[in-house]
Amino acid sequence: MPLRIATLVKGYPRLSETFIAQEIAGLEDRGVAQLIVSLRQPAEARVHPVHRRIRADVLYLPEYLKDDPPRVRAGRDFAERQPGYGLARRLFEADLERDPTANRYRRFGQACVLARELPADIGWLHTHYLHTPASVARYAATIRGLGWSFSAHAKDIWTTQPWELTEKLASAAFGVTCTKVNLDYLRSLAANPRGVELVYHGLDLSEIRPVDRDRRRSGPSRIVSVGRTVEKKGYGDLIRALARLKDRDWSFEHVGGGPLTAKLQAQADKAGIGERIVWHGSREREHVFKLLADADLFVLPSRIAKSGDRDGLPNVLMEAQAHRLPVVSTRVSAIPELVEDGRTGLLVAERDPKALAAAMARLMDDPQLADRLGRAGEAKVRMQFSPEPGIDHVARLLTEAAERAAA
């Protein structure tokens, strides 16, 4: 019987995780059959077209153990009868001693449920993210005597304690990550540094048809940003920067959900620029692409959050550049791997609204510079960030791992 891969994600589907859906769909296109395992129920009604392409079944684990006590109890009863349970329990207890939280109990309970409910044709576990999904994958794989691997992205790396990353890296058969900054850090913690590889996830840009700037409509400079309203996106800095430009002719549109939207709206109102801003909330890809096609400038003021969370290589920057938009962003994490200051965009220091305002003003005042940066950014993203080579490589890794497991 051909083996399937169980692909673990924190939530599915999610509008903000197009890159994961793109990889799942790409692996299916390459003959890698999967079962999607989600730690959470879907929280959004909308989906992207790529989600509709995916044929894999989805297994939703109980989001909280109290949600389904019989299912959790059956999972634990099953797990306790497996040869790998003793080791899995010791791993869990060692983790719990250093991180005595309810979250840790929840992940072990979810792992027991997953171990019981994994179909017989699952031969490998692959998890997106090295924080909670990797904990579930590690415990469940140990209980069932299966191998596991990971794709690491951003928050999962930078908000996880080094001791935990070190142990997960030692436990996983292999892993990939999507930026050189991530790669260097993870390899510094790994007993086998070559077990972690760099795979830029890239984006499918085939549907994007950029519009020449001189064809865009006249009127105010139309500024766009896309991202969740969370600390690491730096939108408070952007509001302060826009307030410095209140005497200029501009409008700003934002797409993305998140917990800080109301606070940012109040900040904009207090600064006297609220009427010039449209907050769209979470929207599907088609809506985002229409905004980008009509925009003059894209801004993403990323910063490192107090928790250590930070962006990796934001997809929205690639999408903006593919639309031939000039971009302004910050020197955070892997953003300089994509945006080269003065060549494919403008970069400023994080948490610097004054510099952010100056960069936006520079592009408003110099259409030739904006056009040159937009064209160079598009050329780079289309040449260096195609998703196909990365998905090809991940498909090979997973196929070879499943074949070894079946041998």
N, C-alpha and C positions, 0 to 999 in steps of 0.2 A: 504494500500500500504506500503511495507517495506520502511523504511527511509534509505537514504544514508547520509554519512558524506562528507562535503566539506573539503578537506585537502588543506590548503593554503601553498604555498612555494614561495620563492623569484624567483626561476628560475627552469625550468624543461624541459628536463632532464639535470643533471649536473654530470660530471664524478667525481667531488670532493665530491659528497654527496651520496655515495653509501648507507650510513646508513639510509638515508631517503627513498630511493627507496626500500631498504630491508624491512623497516617497512611497507611501503604501500603494498608491495607484501605479506608480512606476514599477514597483516590484511585481505587482500583479501582471503588468504588461510583459514582464520578463519571465513569467511562469512561476513566480514564488507565491504559492498559496499561503494565505494567512487567516488567522483568527484574531480580530481586534479585541483586546481586553481593556476595559475602561474602569478606572477606579471611581469615577464619578458619573452620575447621570448627565445627559445633555442639558445645558443651561440656556441655549439659544435656539430660537425657532428657525432662523435662517441658516442656510448652508451655501457653500460655494459650489460651482459646477463640478469641481474635482471630487467633491464628496459623492456626487451622484454617479460618478464613474466607478466607484469602489464597490466590488461585489462581495467582499469578505463579510462573514457573520460577525456580530458584535456580542460579546459577553460582558454584561455589566455586573461588577462585584457590588456587594452591599456597601454603600458609601459610608455608612456608620453601622457598627456592629449591632447596635440596638434596633436598627431598621428591620432586621430579619433574623431573630434569635434561632429559629429552627435550622435555617440554612447555615448559620455560623457554627452551631453545635454539630451538625452533620459533617461540616468541613473539618472540625477539630477531631471528631471521632475517627474520621478517615485518616487524617494526617498522623495521628498517634499510632496507627497500625503500620505505617510505612517505615522501611529500614532507614531512610534519611531523616526521620523526625528528630531523633536524638541530637544530631549535629545541628539541625535547623534551630532547635530549641536553645542549644548552647549559644549559637550566634545571636539569636534574639535576646537572650538574657544578658549577654555581654554588651550588646547595644543599649539595652534598657538601663543597665547600670550607669552608663555615661549619659544617657538621654532619657530620664524617667518621665516620659510624657504619655498622654492618652493616645497621641498620634502613633507612637511606637506600638502600642497594643493593637491599634486598629490595623496597622500594616501586617502584623503577624496573623491576625484573624482573617484578613482578606487573602493572605497567602494560603492559609489552610483551605479556604473555600475554593480558591483557584486550583490548588493541588487536587482536590476532589473532582472538580468539574472540568478539568482539562480533557478534551476528547482524546481518544486513543491514538489518533493520527498526528498529534502534536509531538514533534521531535526536538524542538528548540524554543527557547524564550528570548525575545529581543525587546528591550525596553527603551523608550524615549524618555530621557531625563535620568540623572544620577541621584536624585533625592528620593522622594517617596515611591515612585514606580519601581526604581531599582531595588528598594528594600523588599517590596512584594515579590519581584522577580527572583531575587537572591534566595529568600526564604522558600518560595514555592519550588524553585529549581532544585534546591537542596533536598526538600522533602521527597520530590519525585525522582531524584537522581538524574536530572537533565542538565544540559549545559545552557549558559545564558550569555548574552552580550548586550551592548548598550550603544545608544547614540546620545551624546552629551551636548548641551546647547549653551545655556547662559546662567540663568538663575539657579538651576540645579547644581552647577559647579560652584558658584561664588557664594552661595548661602549655606553650603554643606560643610561641616567641620572637616579639617584635613584628615583626622584619624579615620573618619567614616569613608571618605573618598579613597584613602589608601587601602582599606580593607575590601571595598567593593572592586577596586581595580585589580586586586590580587585574586578575587573570587571569579571575576568575569573572564571568559575565554578570550575576548577581544572587545575593542570598543572603537568608535569613531567620534570625532568632534568637528565642529564646523568653522573654527577659526584657529589661526596660528597662536594667538594669545592663549586660548583654551588649551591647545595641544602642549605648549611649553609648560604650562602649569600642571596639567595632569601627568605628563611624563616625569616631572620633577617629583611626583608622589608615588610613581609606579615602580614596583620591583622589576617589571619587565617593560621598560619604556616603549619598546617597539610594538607592544600589544595595543597601543593607542595610535590611531592614524588620523591624518587630516583629510576630511572629505567636505569640501564646500557644498552645502546642499543646493545652492543656486535656485533659480526660479524658471518656470516655464513662461517665457516672454513672447511666445509665438503669436499670442492674441493681441499684443500691444502694437499699435500703429501710431508712432509719434507724430505730432502736429508741429510744423515749423512755427517758430515764435512769431514771425511776421504775419501769420495767418490767424493768430489768436485775437480775440475781441479787444477793442479799445476800452478805456475806462480805468478804474483803480487797479493797482497791482494786486493780483489775486494770489494770496499766500495760502498754502494748504499744509496740513500735517495729519498723519495717521498714526495712532498708537493709543494704548490704554492710558487712562488718566491715573497713573501710579507714579510714585516718587521718582523711579529711575528714568522716566521719560522727560522730566525736567520742564513740564509745561508751565509751572510757576515762573521759571526764568523767561520763558517765551512771552508770557503776558507782560512781565516787567519790561522786556525788550520792545514789545509793540507799543507800550505806553510811552517809551522814549521817542517813538516815531508817530505820535498822534497828529502831528502837523502835516504829515504826508498823506497821500491819497492811496489807501490800501484797504483790502478786506481780508478776513481770515476765516477759513473753514476747517473744522476739526472733525475727524472720524475716529470713533473708538469709544467703547464703554469704559467703566472703571469707577472706583470709589471717590475720586477727587473732583468729579465733574462739577458738582454744585459749588464746591469751594473755589474752583477756578473761575466759574461764572461770576461769583460774588467778587472775586479779585478784579476781574475785568470791569465789572460795573463800577466798582470803587475807583478804578483808574480812569473812568470816563470813556472807555472804548468798547463797552459791552454790546452796543448796538451795531458794531461793525464786525461782530463775530457770530458765526453760525456753528452750533454744536449738533452734529448729526447723530451722535451715538453710534452703536455698532451697526455696520452696514455690510452687505455682501460685496464681493469683488467687483461686480459690474458697476456698482455705484461709485466705488473708490476710483476705478479707472476713468470714469467720466469726469470726476473732479480733477484728476491729474491731467487729463487731456486738455481741460480748460484753464489750468493754472498757469501762473507765471513763475512761481518760486515754491520750493518745498523746503520745510525746516523741520529738523528733529533735534531738539536740544538735550540729548541724553546726558545723564549724570550717574555717578555711582551712589546708590542709596545708602542710608545709614546701616542697613543690614548687610551691605556688601553686594547686594543684587545690582546687576548692570545688564545692559544690552550685550548681545554677542555681535552678530552682523545683521542688523535689522533688514528684513525682507522689504519693508516699505521704502527704504533708500534705493534698493535695486529697482523696484517698480517705478519710483519717481525718475530715476536716471534712464530707465528704458523708455519712458515717455519724453525723453530729451529735456527734462526739467533741470535747471541749475539747482543744486542742493546746498544747504547750509547745515552743518552738524557740529559735533564736538569731538575732541580727541579722547574718546573713551573706548576702552576695550578694543575690539577689532574694527571699529569704524574706519580708522586710517588704512586698513587693508583694502578697503573699497574706495573711499573718498580720499584722494590725494590733494592736499591743500594747494590751491592755485592751478591745478591741472584738471581734476575731474569734479571739483566742487570747492567750497570754502569750509575750513574747520576753525573753530575757536575753542578756548578752554571751557571746561564744564563750569557751571554755576557763575557765568559771567554775562549777565544781561546786556551790559554796555557793549561788550565785544560782539555779542549776538546781533544787537541792533545795528552796529556799524557794518557788519557783514551783509545784512539784509539791505541796508541803505546803499551799500556799494553796488550790489547787483541791480537795484532799482535805477541807479544813476548811470549804469554802464551796460546798455543792452548788448553791446558787442561782446563784453566779457561774459555776460549771462549766456549768450548763445554759444560761445566757444566752450564754456564749461559744460553746458548741457550736451553738446555734441560729443565731447570727449568722454563724459560720464556714460553716455549711451554706448559708445564704442567699447569701453572697458567692460561694462556689465555683460554685454552680449558676447564678447570674446572670451572672458575669463570666468563667467559665472553661469554657464549653462548647467542645468541639473543632470544632464544625461551621463557624463562620465562618473559622477559621484554615485548615482543610482546603479549604474553598471557595476561599480566596485562593491557596493554594499550587497547587491544581488549575488555576486560571486562569493563573498565572505559567508553569507547566510546559507547559500546552497552547499558550499563545501562543509560548513559546520553540521548541517542536517545530514549530509551523506556520511560524515564520520560517525555521527551519533547512531545512524542506522546500521553501520557496518558491524 
